[in-house]
Amino acid sequence: MGVMTPDERPPLSEALAERGIRDLMSLLALPALWNGRDANTILQIMIEAVERIVPLRMSYTRVAALPNQPPIEILRIGNRTPSEAVAATWHAAIKTWPDSREVDARVVTATAPMGDLRAVRFSMGYGQQPGYIWFASDQAGFPLPTQLAFLRAAVSLAMTGLQTARANYERERASRAKDEFLAMLGHEMRNPLAPIVTALELLKLKHRDAAGREFNIIQRQVGHLERLVDDLLDVSRITQGKVELKKEVVSVHAVLRRALESVEPLMTEKRHTVIADLEDDDPQILGDGMRLHQIFANLLTNAAKYTDPEGTIWVTTRVVGERIVIAIRDNGTGIDATLLPRLFQMFEQGASTIDRAKGGLGIGLAIVKSFVTLHGGTIDVGSEGPGKGATFNVRLPLLMHSLAGNAQVAPDHAPSAATPAAKSRILVVDDNRDALETIKTYLEVAGQLDVCATGSSLEALARAAEFKPEVAVLDIGLPEMDGCQLAGELRRRHPGLSLIALSGYGQQRDFELTQNAGFDHHLIKPVDMKRLMDTIASCIASGKSKMQ
């Protein structure tokens, strides 16, 4: 490349114009950096960009960027952040400068630690979120018209960025409030569900022959309510990215059989024919058995709901390469082609009639897709159109042979612990009277256990001294002292006591809370009574083995 001769160089005015255009373009590019940034970062980026274009001696920003938050203050001296001692002298000087009634961009003489400066002030917010920024220089003639234009443009762009940051903050706060509400809603719905579920189990136990059509209806509808509550809580966990898989080696066929059993009442009600064509081998995957059960129970429930009475539902499995493909097909109402691309989106249900005949919240398939993805799998759906049924294909990675030799397969049904020894002493504490009475009665009738029940934490401590329980089943949300505090006090007074937590909360932090409090087990309301019995039996057996 040759050297440009003096005659070939552009005139000074053209060079300045080119530089001005470059500087303007760099300012206009700033909004691309705003996305996902907080207010403080946006202001820092804007100020540093201005410093590269306009010669400044100092800048001072004070902006109430977020509601109910202290204002952001940024002081820059000579394009640097000063020490605390230097900053203190500048803050004292800035307090003497003209207040907010000064007209924007009017040049004023401002007293500074090193002498007088030429300064201009720009407002950066009004009303409940006021703010301003000072730009100052010791150069004569500051600010030039072009410099003033750059400053005005930079401030305007930053204000747009601050509005975006505020909107993001409000949206995230609303999302957190929604998640907290869903978690609380799930807890509050589980509390009345718990005694209802236990009472149903007790009725079945006491009147096994008398449980007729009405009983089955109540049981089905309560099961439906339980699934709706679980779906609401899963949506909250998914949106927060808090779903954690407890992986083990799982039999695909065992999971499918359990899912078929769970939807059998609905299939029976609608007189469906279910045809299961499962591979001769028993394919295994590494996954969370509970979440896999949710996936297939949800898909089977959908197939049953959207298939007319006396329809047919097929469940097939086949191994394709390194994956197992589980297909669930029905000859039901089918899916319109326009809905297929949106089917796995949250709250998507397609056309809905006013009678809400199919029910649901429109979140089940979104949850299914999320859980399948977490397992490293994929899901797709196909339908030839309305009235021609639908097929859902779930593809999951098979367990690697190298891992299979060192892991145990989760059985078809978790092996039941031995029945608790008759008259084993169980302390139950729950401030919900109906839940307390139904659990107490069930344990006495089904397990022939000696049960001491109370709704008071303080009374539980007093009665435990005489009763000397082997296992304590504690609700967490207790008055006087919560379940975790009660657990600590009981464990201190009765070192060999086994502790089981009953809670309407079931997120990871809730399990960690009870574990740190010394609980041996954490069961979620409404608890399956057979599982509670098995857990009690396991605790008693474990306690006796420790004593031997």
N, C-alpha and C positions, 0 to 999 in steps of 0.2 A: 504494500500500500504506500503510495507516494505522499510526500508532505504537502499540505495545502499552502499555496502561496497567499500573501496578504490580499491580492486582488480577488482570490477565490473564496476567502472567508466571508460569511454572511455579515451584513451590517449589524452593529451592536443592538439596534432596536429589534431586528429579526431574531437574534440570539435570545434576547430577553423574552420575546414573545414565545419562542419555542420552549424556553425554560418554564414560562408561566403555564403553557398548555400541559407540559409534563407534570408540573406540580398539581395542577387542577385535576388531571386524570388520576394521580395517586390519591388525592382526597376522595374523588368519586368512587374509588375502589374500596374505601373503608367499610361501607355497609356489608360487603361480602365477608368481613371478619366479625361482624356482630353476632352471627348465628350461634346460639348456644353459649354465649358469653354473659357473665354477670355484669352488673352496672359498673362496678369498680374497674374491671378489665376494659370495658368499653371506653371509659374516660381515660385510662392510662394510654390505650392505643391512640386515641384521638390527640392527646397532648403531645405524645412523642412524634406523631406524624406532623403536627404543626411545628415542632421544634426543628424538624429537618427542612422546613420551607421558609419559616419566618425567624429572623434573629431575635431571640427573646433573652431578657435578663432573668425573668421569673414568670411563673404562672401559679395561680392559687385557685383551686376549685373547691366549692362547698355545695353539695347537692343532696337533698333528701330524696334519695332514689327509690326507696321502698317504704310503704306504710308501716308505721309502728317500729321502724328501725332507725338507729342513729344515722345522722347524715355522713356522707362520704366526704373526707377532706384529703386533698392531694396538693402538696406544696412542692414545687420544682424550682431550684435556684441554679442558674447556669446549666440547664438541661440535666440536672442531677437531683436526687432526693437528698436534702441536707441532713446533717446530724441533728439530734434532739436539741442541743444547745443553740445551734444556728437557727433552727426552726422556731424556737421560742422567741428570739428577737424579732423575727419576721412576723410572727403572729401578732406580737404587740404592736408592730408598725401598721399592719393591715387593718387593725381595729380602728385606726384613725382615718382610714380612707373613706370616701363618700359612701353613703348607705344605698339601699336598694332603690331609692327614689332617683338615683342618677340615670340619665337617659342612656340606653344601650349604645355602645361604640363611640361615645363622646370621649375625647381625649382629655385626661385630667393630669395634673401634676401630683404625684404620690410620693410621700416621704418614705424612704427606705433606709435600712441600716447603713448602706454605702452612699447615700445621697438621694437626691430627687430623681424620680423616674417618670417617663411618659407612660401612662397606663390607660387601657380601655377595659370596660366591663361589659359582659354579656349575660343576660338572664338565661337560666337553664331550667325553668319551671316556675309555676305560679300556684296560687291557692294552697292546698294542703301539702303539696310537694314542691316547695320553693327551692331555688338553687341559683348559683351564679358562678362565673369564672372570670378572673382577672388575667390579662396578658400585659406585661410591662417590659420596657426596653430603655436602655440608656442612650440609644442612638437618636440623634437629632432627626426630626421629620417623621419619627415613628408615630403611627403606622402609615406607610405609603398607601395610596388607593388600592393597589393590587394586594398588598398585605392585609388590608382591612377586609377585602373581599374574601381572601383565603380564610381568615379567622372566622368571618361570619358563616361561610360555607361549612367549615369544620364543626362549629358549634351546632349548626342546624342538623348536620348528619348525626352528631353524637346524641342530640335530643331524640331523634328518631330511634337510634339504637337503645336509648334508655327506656323509651316507651315499649319497645319489644321485650327488653329485659323485665320490665314491670309486668307485662302481660304473661310472660313465661312464669314469673314468680307466682302470680295469681292463679295461673292454670295448675301449677304444681301443688300449690297450697290447697286448691279445690280438689285435686286428685287425691292428695293425702287425706283430706277430710272425708272424701267419699270412701276411701279404703278403710278408714277407721270406723266410719258408719256401718259399712258392710260387715266388718269384723264384729262390731257390737250387735248388729242386727242378728248375725248368725248365732252369737252367744245367747241373746235374749230369746230367740226362737228355739234354741236347743233346750233351754231350761224347761219350758212347758212340755216339750216333746219327750224329754227323758222319762217322767213318770207315766206318760201315756204308753210309751213303748214297753216299759216294765210292767204296767198293769195288764197290757195285752198278753205278755208272756205269762203272767201269773194266771190270767183267765184260762189260757190254753193248758196250763199245768193243772189247774184245779178242775176244769170242766172239759177234759180232752174230747169226750164224746159229744158234748153239747155245742162245740164251736161250729157254728153253721155259716150260712151265707152272709149274715150281717157282720159277723166277726171277721170274715175274710175281706169284706168291703173295707172295714175300718183299717185292717192291717195293710191292705194295698195302698190306701190313701195316706196313711202315716208314712209308709215307705216312700211314697212320692214326695211328701213334704221333706223327709230327710234328704232325698237327692237334691231337691231345690236348694235347701240350705247349704249343702256341700258345694253345689255349683256356684252359689253366690260367693262363698269363701274362696273357692278356687280361682274365680275371676280376680278377686283382690290380690291373691298371691301371684298370679301370672302377671298382672299389670305392674307389680312391684318387683318382678324377677326374683321372687322368694321361694319358688317351687324347688324343692330338693328331693332327689330320688334316693331311696334306700335300696340299693341294688343288691340282688342275689341271683343265683342261678335258678331260673324259673322254667317250669314245664308249660309250654304254650297250651297244650291240651287241657291241663289242669285248670289254667286260668279261664279257658273257654267254657269248661264244664261248670265252673263256679258262676260265671256270668250268665249262662243259660239257666241255671237254677234260680238266680236272683230275679230274672224276668219271667219265670215260669207262670206266676199268677196272672200277669198281663196277657201272656200267650193263651192261657187257659180261658180267661175271660172272653177273648175275641175268637176262640176256637181255631187258632192257627195251627197249621202243621209245620213242625220244625224238622228239617232234614240236615243232620250233621254228617259230613263226609270228611273225616279226619285221616291224615296220613297214618300208615301202619306204624312207622317209627314215631318216637316221642320227641319232637324238636324242642331244643332248649335255647333260651336266650338269657342275656344278663340284663335284668331289669327290676323295676319296683313292682312287686306283685299287686299291691293295692291300686297303683295308678293304671296298670295294665287291665285289671278288672274293671276299673272305671271306663276305660276306652271301649271295651267290648260290650259291657252292660249298656253303655250309652247308645252305641250303634244298634244293638239288638232292640233296645227300647224304642228307638226311632223307627226301626223296621216294623215293629209291632203296631206303633201308633199310626203310621202312614200306610198300613195295609188293611183293606177292608176285612170284616169278619170272614172266617173260613179261608183265609189266604194261606200262602206258603212262604216260608223263610228258609233259605239254604245257608249253611255255614260250612265252608270248605277250607282246607289248608293244603299247601303244596310248597315244596322246597324248590327254589329257583336260584341256582348258584349258591351264593353265600347268604341268602336271605330266605326267610319264611314269609309266604304270602297268605294272609288270612282274608278271605272274601266273605262278605255278608250280603246276600242278595235277597230281594223280595219281589213279589208280583203286585206291589201296591200302587199308590197314586202316581208314582214317578216324579220327575223333577223337570221343570221347564228349562230349556236351554239358556235362557237369559239369566236364570238364577244360579246355574252351575258355577260360574267363576267367582261368585260372592258367597257361596254356601258356607265356607269355613270362617267367615268374618264374624266378629262379635255382634250379637243382637240381630243377626240376619235371619229372617224367617220366610221371606217371600210374601206372597199375598196372604192376608189373614182375614178371615171372616169375622163378623161381629160376635159370633157365638164362641170364638176361640176354641173350636172343637178339639184341636190337637194339643193345646196347652203348651207349657214350656216358656222359657225366658229368651230363647234364641241365642243361648250361650254354649249349649252342650257341644256342638260340633267344633266351635273355636277352642274349647277346652281339650277336646279329643286331639285336635291337630297339634296343640301345644305339647301335650304329653307324648304323642308319637314322635314329634321332633326331638324332644329331650332324650328319647331312647335311641336317637340316631336313625329313625325310620322315616317313612313317607306315607302319605295317605292320599288317595284320589277317589273320585266318584264318577260313575257313568250312568246315564239314563237315556233311553230312546225317546223320552218325552212323557207328557202327562198320561197316566193310565197304563204305563208300560214298565213300572217297577224301577228299581235302582240297585246299583251294586257299589259297595264301598270296599276298596282294596287297601289293606294295611300291610306294609312291607317293613319287616324288622330284621336287623342283622342277627344271624345265628351265632350262638356261642362258639368261640374258637376252641378247637380240640385241645390245644395246649392248656387252656384254662379249665376245661371240663374235667380233666383228671385230678384237679386239686380243689374242686369245689363241690359242695353238697347241693343237691337239687331240692328246691322247696317242694314238699309233698302236695298231693291233691288237696288234702285238707290238713290244716295244722293239727298235729296230734294233740288230743285232749290230755291235760294233766289228770292225774288220779283225782277222783272225787275227794273233796276235802273231808277229813275225818269228822264223823258226827260229833257235834258239840264242841268243835273248835270255836274259840272265842273271837268274835269279829266286832270291832267298833266301827259304826257308821255315823258320820257327821255331815249333815246337809241342812241348810236353813230353809230349803224348799220342803214344806211339810209333806206334800204329796209324793215327791221323789223319795224322801226319807222313809215314809211308811211302805211304799211299794217295794223298795229295795230290801228293807228289813223283812217283810213278809216273804218275798221270793227266796231269800237266803235261808229263812227258817223252814219253808215248805220244801224247796227243791234240794237244799243241801243239808237239811237237818242240823243247821249251825246254831250256836248260841250267840245271839246278836244283841248288842247294846247300841241303841240309836238315840241320837240327840241332835237338836238344831243349834246348840250353843257351844262355842269353842271353850268357854270357861267351864261349862258343865262337863264337857268331854274330858277335860283334864282331871276334874274331881272324880268322875265316875271311873276313869281308867285306873286310878290308884287302887280301887277295890276290884274292878272287873279283870284287870291284868290281860288285856287283849293280846292275841298273837298277831293279828293283822288289823290295821286301821285303814278304812276307806274314807277319804276326806274330800269334800267339796273344796274348791279353791276360793271362791268368792264368799267367804263367811264374814259375818259381822264380828265385832269385838276384837278378834285377831284373825287375819286371813289364813287360808289353809296352809300356806308355806310356813308362816310363823308358828301355827299350831303343830305342824309336823316337826319342826325343830325342837319345840318344847317337849312333845311326846317322846321323841327319840332320846332327848337328854335324860328324861325320867325313866324310860323303858328302853334300854340300849338294844335289846334283841327284837324289837317290834318291827314288822314289815309294814311299809307304807305304800298305799295306792292312791294316786290323785285322780279325782273325777273333775273334769273341766269342760266348759263349753268352748274354750279356746284351744285350737290345735295347730298353731303355727310353730315354726322351729324355735322361736324365742320362748314360746310357752313351755315346750318340752325342756329347754335348757334351764328355765326358771325352776321347774319342779325338780329337775335332776340336781341342781345346785342346792335346793332346799333339803335334799336327802331322800326324796321319794324313790322307791324301787321301780314303780311303774306309773305311766300316765295314760289314762283311758279317756276318750272323748265322749261327751254326752251327745245324743242318748246312747248309752253303752249297751252293747249286746250282752244279755245276762249270762249266756253260756260262756262268753269270753271272760266276764267278771268272775264267774265260778272257777274257770280254769286258772285265772291269774291268782285267785285266793289260794287254790290248791297248790300251785307252784310255790307261793310264798311260804305256806305252811311246811311243805316238803323241804324247801331250802332252809328254813329255820331249824327244823329237826336235824338235818344233815350237819349243820354247823355245831349243834350241841353234842353230836356223837364223837 
